[in-house]
Amino acid sequence: MTTRLQPQTSSELQAMLAEAARRRTSLEIRAGASKLSWGGVVRADNILDMNAFSGIDLYQPEELVMTAGAATPLMKIDALLREQSQQLAFEPANFSRLLGATDSATIGGVFSCNLSGPRRIKIGAARDHLLGFSAVNGVGEPFKSGGRVVKNVSGFDLCKLMSGAFGTLGAIERVSFKVLAKAEKTRTVLLFGLDDRDGARAMTMGLNSPHEISAAMHLPEDVAALSSVSYVRGAGRAVTALRLEGPGPSVEKRCADVRALLHLFGGGEELHSANSAELWREVRDVLFYCDDNSQVWRISVPPAQGAVVGAALLRATEGRVFYDWGGGLLWLSHAPVDDAHHEIVRRTVGDLGHATLIRADAAVRARTPVFQPQPTALATLAHRVRDAFDPEGILNPGRMD
């Protein structure tokens, strides 16, 4: 019978993990539980409930820094930041709807999964905004890295190591991270009717310009029709979008310059703040695929190769695809099959990048490599790192298989 362990303090957490290691009792780490169906199927004896480690310990708007318990709801942090016209600049994705979960994402989960949104191409990934953390490893030993300001960070950069480890290296208690000012104005330049290759060319031209585009994506016609933004849904054509943010006069001038730069791709339109925010939320959270039972892949390749890889995947899977990060991030959706087309997907991607299965039922994830298989040398190194933090393998076993 599964037992739910609910530590209330760091000391209790250390004792519980030490005892679990001694008994070799495996644990599934949970807080908001919004990502239970992402990753490999966890095969754990008990549940380690981290919800007691919640709350904002420090927020200094003038210093652009916040410290919070790992189980603090992302919605609570976003609400507090909005009061000060600030934001998590890396635009963390919230896959709750995509994964059929409640909207209970936590800040610890964001960093554990290294979730980054459309602004990543300009501002960096979640891991680049993590200043420090405290955690407990798989034998009950507390450890921490970094601090509240960059200049205080020394030693090994464990922040990068913990980001994307999916809770397999330790149970995170608290995180300190950077916040940034929210843009005064946001506008999105829309181009219509481009095929995937021309969409990639337009995005590349825009991103290589001096106009500080903060995000660029391309929706083929069948995906654009799923948008809740009327200008996009009603276009009846593919939509390519480039976002500009900043002070009002600057955004207006840069929008005009971008439209002039891309005139060869069509006249274009502009979305203002509210519609822009909704469109980029749909892209960030992959909301286009939320109302079906398709299997969903997240594929990263060089932007120059995105359209080529996308075309090959569409031929092989008869699915749908859209492009973020200037064409370098592909979101593939296809009808459910027993193997999630994993051999086709990874053969098509080849050495160009990597592919992660984001949504599929547990039976498929149990027999399919969810994450990109690593070369032998890298896999050996990864296992050595895990053994150093969790020698008994009790933390989220199976999650990253």
N, C-alpha and C positions, 0 to 999 in steps of 0.2 A: 504493500500500500504506500502510495506517495505521501510524503510529509512535506508541509510547507514551513520552511524555516523563516522566521521574521526577526532578524536582528534589529535592535533599536539603537545601538551604539557601535562605535568602531571596535571597542573591546569585545562585544558580543559577536560581531562579525568575524573577528580574528579567531575567537575560540571555536566558533562553528566550523570555519574552514579548516582549522587545525584538526579538529575531531573528524571531519569528513575525510581529510587526507589520511589520517591514521586508520580509519575504517575502510578506506577506498570506496567511499560512497559518492557517487557522481551527483552533480547539481546543475540544474538549469537556472540561470540567472534571469530574473524577471523584475520589471517595474511597471511601465505602462502596458506592456504586452502587445504593443501595436505591430511588432515585427516577428511574431512567433512563426509565421509561415514563410519567412524569408531565410534562405540558407538551407543547409542540410537538415535532416530530421534529427533533433536532439534526442539522445537515448540516455536519460538521466533517472536516477533513483528518486531524487527529491527536488523540490523547488526552493530556490533561495530568493525570497521576496525582499527587494531592496527599497520598498516604498517609504520606509522610515527616513531614508536619506534624501529628504526633499526640503526645499525652501531656499530663498535667496539670502546668502550670508553677507554679501557686500555688493553694492552697486555704486560706482562713482562715475556719473555721467561725464563730468569734466575730465576724468582720466581715461575714459573710454574702456572701462574694464568692469567685469562682473564675476562674482564667484557664487556658485549655486550647488546644492546637492544634486547628485546625478539623476535622482528620480523626480526632479522638479519638472512639471509639465511645460512643454514648449509653448503652449498657449499663454501660460502665465508670464513667461519671460518676454514673449512678443508684446503682450499688453503693456507691461511695464516700460519696455523700450519705446513703444509708440508714444507714451506720455511725455517722453523727453525727445521726441523726433529722432530716435535712433533705431538701429536695426542690427540683426545678425547679417553682416554684409555678404557672407558666403551663401545666403539664401537656401537654408537647409530644406531638402525635399521632405514631404510628409506623405508616406505611402499608405497611410491608414485606409483610405478608400480603395486604393488599388488592391490591397491585400485583404479587404473585407473585414477590417478591424475597426474598433472604436477609435475616435480621434484622441488618443491618449499618449501621443509621442512625448518622450522626455529628452532633456538636454544631454543626459548621459548616453542615451541611445543614438542621438545624432552623432556624437563624437565616436562612439564605439563602432558605428557603421560608416563613418566618414562621409556623411550625407551632404552633398553640395548641389546647388541648383544652377540655373542658367548663367548667373553672374560669375561662375567659377573661372571662365576664360579671362576675366579681367582682374578678379580679386583673390583668386586662389581657392583651395579646397578647405573643408572644415578643419582639417589637421593643421593648416597654416594659421588658424585663428585660436588654437588651443594653447594657452600660455602655461598651464600647469594643471596637475591633478593629484589626488591622493587615492590610493587603492590598497587592496589586500590580495596577495597572490594565492596560489593553490595550496600552500601549506600553512596559511594563516599568518604570514608575515606582512606587516604594513610596509608600503613603500610610496614614494612620491617623486615627482619630477617637476621642474620649472617653478614658476611663481606667478605673481600678479602683474609683473611688468617684464618686458623682454630682457632688459639689462640685468635682471636677477637670475636669468636662466643660465645654468652651467652644468657640466657633466654630459652624460649621454642624453640624447634627445628622445626620451621615452615617449613623449607626446606623439611623435610620428609613429612609433611602434604600436601604441595602444589604439590609435585611430585606425579603424578598419580591422581590428582583431576580433570583433564580434563577441567580446567577453570571454575569450579563451585564454587570456593571460592574467586576468585578475578581475575582481569585483570593484568597480570604480565607486568611490564614495562622494567625491566632490570634484568639480572642474572650475578652473578660472579661464576666461576667454575674453578676446577683444570684441568690442562693439564699435560701430561707426555711425556717423550722422546719416540720417535718411535724406535722400535727394529731395530738393524742393519741388522739382517737376520731372515727370516722366512722359516721354512720347515714344511711339513705336512707328517706324516707317514700314509700310506694307507694300510688297510687290506681288502682282497677281499673274498666274498662268505660266510660271516657269517650270520646266521639268527639273528633275532632281539635280542634274549636272549643272544647268544654268543657275539654279538656286544656290548651289555650292559656290559657283563662280561669283555670284552677286555678294554672298556673305563674305567670301575671302576678300573681295575688293573693298567692301565696307570696313572690315576688321583691319585691313592693312592701311587704311586711311588715317589721318591725324584727328578724326572726329570723336574719338573716345566712345566707341560703341560698347555697351556693357553686356549685350547678349545678342545672339543671332541664331535663328532657327528656320527650318523649312518644313511646311506641312503639305504633303501631296494632297490632291483633291479629296480622296476618300477619307483622310484624317481631318482635314479642314472642315468637312461637313459635320463633324462631331463636336465642334466647338460651341460653347454657350455664348460666345461673342458674335452678335448678329453680323457685323461687318465681315467676319471670317467665315461663319457658317453659310451666309447667303452669297458668298462670292461665286460659288459654283466652279471654282478653279483652285489650283494649288496656291498657297500663300507662303511667301517668304517674309520674315519679319526681322527687323534690326531695332534694338532698343537704345535710346539715349536718355541719360539722366543728368541732373545737375541744376544750377540756378536757371530760372526761367528764360532770361534773354539768351544765355548760352545755348540752352536746349533748342530754342526756336531757330537760332542761327545755324547750329549744327544740323538740325533736321533739314533745313533748306539746302545746305551744302551736300548732305548725303543724297537727297533726292536728285540734285543736279549731277552728282557723281555717277549715280546709277540710272540715269535717264535712258540709257540704251536697253535697260531691262523693263522699261515701261514707266508710265508717269507716277504710279504709286499713290498711296493715301497715307493718312496719319491717324493713329489712335491716340487719344489723350489719356489722362491719368487713370480714370476708373476702368475703362476698357483695357488699357495696357496692363494694369495690375491683374485683371481677371485672366487675360490671355496667357501671361507668363506664369500665373499660378497653375493653369491647366498644363502647361509644358513642364513646369517644375515637378508637379505631383502626378504626372502621366494620367490625367483625368480622362483623356480620350478613350482609354481602354478599361474604364472602371465598370461599365455597364454590360459587360459580357463575361464569358467564362474562358476567354482565350488564355493561352500560355504566353508569358511576356519575357523577353530577353533585353538586357542592357548591354550594348556592345560599344566598345571604345576602339577607334582606329584613327589614323592620321586624317585630318579633315579633307585633304586632297583625295583620299581614297574612299570617303564615305559613300558617295553616290554609286561608285562601282560595286562596293560591297553590298550596299542596299539593293541594287538591281539583282545581283546574284541571289541574295537571300529571298527576294520576292519570287523569283523564278522557281526556287527550290521548295519553298514552304507555302506559296500561295497566300501569304499573309499581308499585313500592312506594316508600314514603317514610317517614322518621322525622325527628323534630325535636329539635334540641339548642339550647342558648343561649336557653332560655325560649321557644322557638318561632321564633327568628330565623335559625336555621341549619337548612336542609333538606338531607337526604341522599336523593337520588332514584336509584333503580336500575330499569333497564328492559332488555328484551331487546335484543340487538345489532341495530342497523340501520345502513345505510351512512352516514347523516349524523348519527348519534347524537341525532336529534331536536333539533339545535341551534337551528333556527329556531323550533320550537314552544316550546322551553324559554325562549329569550330573549324571544320575543314575550309569553309568559305572565308573565315576571318584569317586563318593561317597564322603567319608570324607578324601580321600587321598590327595586332592588338590583342584584346581579350574580351570574352563574353561571359556574362553572369546571368543565370536563370533567376529571374525575380519572382515570377508567379507560376506556380503549378501545384497540383495537389500533393499531399504527403507521399502517396504511393510512388508518384513519378520522381519526386525529389529524393526518395530513399534509394532509388536505383540509378540515378543520373548524377554526374558530376555537376553540382550547382555552380561552383566557382571554376575559373579557368585552371586546368591542370598545369602544375608548375614543372619546369625542367628539373631533372633529377638533382642537380647541384643546389638549386634554389629550394626545392622541397626538403632536402636534407638539412639545409640551414634553418628553414622554418620550423622543422621538428625539433632541432636543437634549442631554438629560442623558446618554444612551448615547453620543452622539458625543463628548461631553467626556471620558468615561472610556475609551472604546474606539473611537477614530476610524476604525479599519480594520474594525471589526465582526468581530473574530476570536474573541470569547468566547461560547461556547454559541450560535452562530447558529441561529435557528429555535426556540429553547426557548420564547420568549415571544410567538411569532407566533400 
